[in-house]
């Protein structure tokens, strides 16, 4: 409405910038603007992330395309860094740690926990998308780069801004940009990645000329569910105390179901969703990408049309190794693919570095007999390790080339050889990847380019599935929150990072407050302590 008011008062839509912190939030906001202002006007408004706006401006200034690592390339670099420093945690934990370091405005202290992982990652990945803002800030301050020509700026979910993003925004405020920030610290979902949460709102309020308005009416939630939701999130330290008035005329049906296993729970979930009337919008909210992928497979097998916000399987480390193996066997691998496959087959990092420094290249490597680089001398133990993997990969390649077995069977055997060596986290994702590939129609060589593209979720689909962090700005007639176990909320699945109860209270609050008609929570084993709070309230 604020944007509509500006445009109605004569402001050119092209002078308005709307900042979101995720691609999905950006898509939702565009849909809302299109509904309020029409497509022609909505398309003139600049909508994107801080990074996109900074990148566009930098490319104009230097008159060339900015090159930085894609998310998939960054994840490969991160896995190399994890192996280099012998990081004991999962890939997801490593991502949180590196993003948290990248979010800082100042160089972290060398004594900071996991600083070695951060520095190793920087050694493999000189520039990723998190470095774009930093370079733009430096360029602006040194007079080498221009500011983004933002006159009116609206920031959605301001609580998820990081320190480096805040500094970038302040540079534009100093230059005269009129910034309107909208946020709720109870809905901060990127705290582990460096989001400032309530501190962002407090710091912004302290800027000169900033006026604060508090919205107190909640039209979506019933009084009972709203007050109970506040009980869950109210124990988060340093949150803003806020007075909220819920809808006295609203009645939201809340139900709870316990099951003996995840398999039983998800199969019954599929049946329940099929029974929902076709005019009702459904949100299926998981705690993690992993759980969302499990649900996605059940939906696909049961013919439930939906859009999923979960990471595409080909963006997840264990699955990346599988597709890299397929590229290698199809003689389409790059050095990055080959390096990843050698890691997957158990070759140690030091030996891999020796091979590539000695001249190993992926191009036609298997077709040429998978030979060692000329003149490279290896210790006998290392040579034995290499020869064992060389024979395995060459054997699978020859089976494919000679067509003595079906391509699917050869690929399956090669994949399982590699999967046996993986940790539990990677193993699960790799198995999903193999299952997905083997169920594709057509020759593997022909479907390889298609699977890399994946399917983008349609925000307007009737059924949306995804991790809770991607459900902001959405509401549904029916919300399902499956797998809400005691070790999921709060999440206790990390090996290095500690349990963050405040973070999970906010995530759980986010999930249950998406419901406008009904809320169904289920679990197997023992329910989350947050679920138990709701159970007591709705007895």
C-alpha positions, 0 to 999 in steps of 0.5 A, a space after each residue: 500500500 505504501 508503494 501504491 500510494 507513492 505511485 498514485 502521488 506521481 512517483 515514477 515506478 522506476 525510482 522505487 526499489 524493493 529489497 528482499 532477502 531470498 528469491 522466493 520472497 522476491 517472487 511473492 512480492 512481485 505477485 502481490 504488486 502485480 495484483 495491486 498495481 497491474 502487470 505493466 506498473 509492477 514490472 517497472 518497479 525494481 525488485 531484487 536482493 541487495 546483491 543483485 542491485 549491487 552487481 548490476 551497478 558494478 557491471 555498469 561501472 566496469 562495463 563487463 560481466 561480474 564473474 563469481 562462483 555459482 552456488 554449486 561451485 561454492 558448495 564444491 569449494 566448501 567440500 574441499 575446504 572441509 576435507 582440508 581442515 578435517 571439519 567434523 560437521 556436516 555440509 549444512 553446518 559448514 555453509 552456516 559457518 562460512 555464511 556467518 563469517 561472510 556476513 561480517 563487516 570486519 575481518 574476523 579474528 584468527 582466534 574465531 571458532 572455525 576460522 580455519 574452515 573459512 580461510 580454507 574456503 576462501 583459498 578455493 573460492 576467491 569470490 562468491 555472491 557474498 563478496 559482491 556487496 563487500 566489493 561494492 562498498 569498497 568501490 563506493 567509498 573509494 570513489 571508483 564505483 557509483 551508488 545504485 540510483 535508489 530514491 525510494 527503497 522498501 526493505 521486506 523482512 528487515 530482521 534478516 539483514 546482515 551486517 554487511 548488507 546493513 552497511 551497504 544500505 547505510 551508504 545509500 541512506 547517507 546519499 539521500 535514499 529514502 528507506 522504509 524498513 518492514 520487519 518482525 524479529 519473531 520471523 528472523 529465519 537466517 540467524 545462523 547465517 549472520 542475520 541481525 534479527 532484533 538488533 537490525 531493527 534497533 540499530 535502524 531506529 537509531 538512525 537520524 530521522 527514522 520514524 517507527 510505526 508498530 502494527 498491532 492487528 493480526 487478521 489471519 490468526 484466531 485469538 487462541 492460536 495467536 496467543 499460544 504461538 506467542 507463548 512459544 516465541 515469547 521466551 526468545 531473549 532480546 526480542 521486541 515486546 509487542 502488543 498484538 490483537 488477534 482476530 476474535 471472529 476467526 476459528 482455526 482448527 488445530 489437530 495433532 497426530 502421532 505415528 509409529 514411523 516416518 513412513 507411516 506418517 508421510 503416507 497418511 499425510 499424502 492421503 490427507 492432502 488428497 482429501 482436502 477440497 480442490 479450492 483450498 490452498 495447502 502448505 506443507 512445512 518441513 524443518 529442513 531441506 532433507 525432510 522436504 525432499 523425503 516428503 517430495 518423494 512421497 508426493 511424487 510416488 502418490 501423484 500429488 502435484 505440488 511445487 517444492 522450495 527444497 534445494 534442488 537435489 542436484 545442489 546438495 553435496 551427496 547428489 552432486 557427487 552422483 551427477 559428477 560420476 555420471 558426467 565422468 562415465 559419459 566422458 563429459 567431465 571437467 576437472 572439477 567433476 573428476 576431482 569430486 569423484 575421486 573424493 567420493 571414491 575415497 582418495 585423500 585430499 593430499 593425493 588428489 592435489 598431487 595428481 592435479 598439480 602433476 598434470 591430471 586432466 579430466 578430458 578423455 581421461 577414462 577414454 585414454 585409459 585413466 592413466 597417471 600424468 607422465 613423469 608423476 612419481 607417487 609413493 607406493 601406498 598412494 599408488 596402490 590407492 590410485 590403481 584400485 580406484 583407476 581399475 574400478 572406474 575404468 571397468 565401469 567405463 568399459 562396460 558402458 562403452 562395450 554395452 555388455 550391460 545396460 547403462 542404468 545397471 552400470 551407473 547404479 553399480 558405480 554409484 553404490 561403490 561410491 555411496 558405500 564410502 559416504 557419510 550418512 548425510 551425503 549417502 541419503 542425498 546420493 541415494 535420492 539422486 540415483 533413484 531420480 536418475 534411474 527413473 528418468 525416461 530416455 538415455 542417461 546421456 540425453 537427460 543429463 542436460 535437462 536434470 541440471 536445470 531442474 524445475 522452478 517452484 510456481 508460487 501460485 500452485 495450490 500445494 506448496 512444500 518446503 522448509 519453513 524458512 521459505 514460507 514467509 509472506 505466505 498463508 494457506 487454508 490448510 497447513 501441515 507440519 509433519 515430522 515435528 519430533 523432539 529432535 527436529 524442533 529444536 533441531 539436534 541433528 548437527 555435529 558441530 554447531 550447538 542447538 539454537 533453541 531461540 532460532 527454532 522457536 522462531 521457525 516453529 512460530 513461523 510455521 504455525 502462523 501460516 495457517 488461516 483455516 486449519 493446522 495439522 501437526 504430526 510426528 513419530 516417536 516423541 513430539 517436539 516440546 513446542 508441539 506439547 505447548 500447543 497440545 496443552 492449549 488445545 485440549 
